[in-house]
Amino acid sequence: MSCYELAMEFKRKFPSTVAWRIFQNSKVVDQHVNPDENITYAFVGQKNESPFDIFQTAAIAITNKRIMIGQKRILFGYSLNSVTPDLYNDMQIYQGLIWGKLVIDTVNEQVVISNLSKDALVELETVISSFMMEEKMKYGQEKRLEKN
């Protein structure tokens, strides 16, 4: 499935998540998916810290190899962040009065996705944690095999 189809499925399931331009943001992710990658889960949210800034929507996709965060700029260009399992440190979930926030901590930066439906937080934590724990174990096994 494409990032857009999965993101729209997420948006239908959790309609209180604030997101705009889902098709354009998903298109950024879809064009950067490698031939040996499959998108397993996708969601949308605001890539910023502020619950009042609702104009930084991003499409976030979890593939079988990494997490991708795509944003199409309003006039021209786009940005894409990629979080691979070896750069992933941990994740924090915050639930506020109206929306929730997800913080993915990496070696280099913190990626903040805000204005998420409070109901989506448990599912997002489960999906991302499960993926990263599984991939980190594979990564650790590969490193041990390289040393031997």
JOQUI-V431672 format. One record per residue. N is the residue number from 1. RES is the residue in three letters. OMEGA is omega as a letter, one per 30 degrees, with the letter a starting at -180 (NA if undefined). Layout:
n-><N;N>
res-><RES;RES>
omega-><OMEGA;OMEGA>
//
This chain:
n-><1;2;3;4;5;6;7;8;9;10;11;12;13;14;15;16;17;18;19;20;21;22;23;24;25;26;27;28;29;30;31;32;33;34;35;36;37;38;39;40;41;42;43;44;45;46;47;48;49;50;51;52;53;54;55;56;57;58;59;60;61;62;63;64;65;66;67;68;69;70;71;72;73;74;75;76;77;78;79;80;81;82;83;84;85;86;87;88;89;90;91;92;93;94;95;96;97;98;99;100;101;102;103;104;105;106;107;108;109;110;111;112;113;114;115;116;117;118;119;120;121;122;123;124;125;126;127;128;129;130;131;132;133;134;135;136;137;138;139;140;141;142;143;144;145;146;147;148>
res-><MET;SER;CYS;TYR;GLU;LEU;ALA;MET;GLU;PHE;LYS;ARG;LYS;PHE;PRO;SER;THR;VAL;ALA;TRP;ARG;ILE;PHE;GLN;ASN;SER;LYS;VAL;VAL;ASP;GLN;HIS;VAL;ASN;PRO;ASP;GLU;ASN;ILE;THR;TYR;ALA;PHE;VAL;GLY;GLN;LYS;ASN;GLU;SER;PRO;PHE;ASP;ILE;PHE;GLN;THR;ALA;ALA;ILE;ALA;ILE;THR;ASN;LYS;ARG;ILE;MET;ILE;GLY;GLN;LYS;ARG;ILE;LEU;PHE;GLY;TYR;SER;LEU;ASN;SER;VAL;THR;PRO;ASP;LEU;TYR;ASN;ASP;MET;GLN;ILE;TYR;GLN;GLY;LEU;ILE;TRP;GLY;LYS;LEU;VAL;ILE;ASP;THR;VAL;ASN;GLU;GLN;VAL;VAL;ILE;SER;ASN;LEU;SER;LYS;ASP;ALA;LEU;VAL;GLU;LEU;GLU;THR;VAL;ILE;SER;SER;PHE;MET;MET;GLU;GLU;LYS;MET;LYS;TYR;GLY;GLN;GLU;LYS;ARG;LEU;GLU;LYS;ASN>
omega-><l;l;a;a;l;l;l;l;l;a;l;a;a;a;a;l;a;a;l;l;a;a;a;l;l;l;l;l;a;a;l;l;a;a;a;a;l;l;a;a;l;l;a;l;l;l;l;a;a;l;a;l;a;a;a;a;l;l;a;a;l;l;l;a;a;l;a;l;a;l;l;l;a;a;a;l;l;l;l;l;l;l;l;a;a;l;a;l;l;a;l;l;l;l;l;a;a;a;l;a;l;l;l;a;l;l;a;a;l;l;a;l;a;a;l;l;l;a;a;a;a;l;l;l;a;a;a;l;l;l;a;l;l;a;l;l;l;a;l;l;l;l;l;l;l;a;a;NA>
//
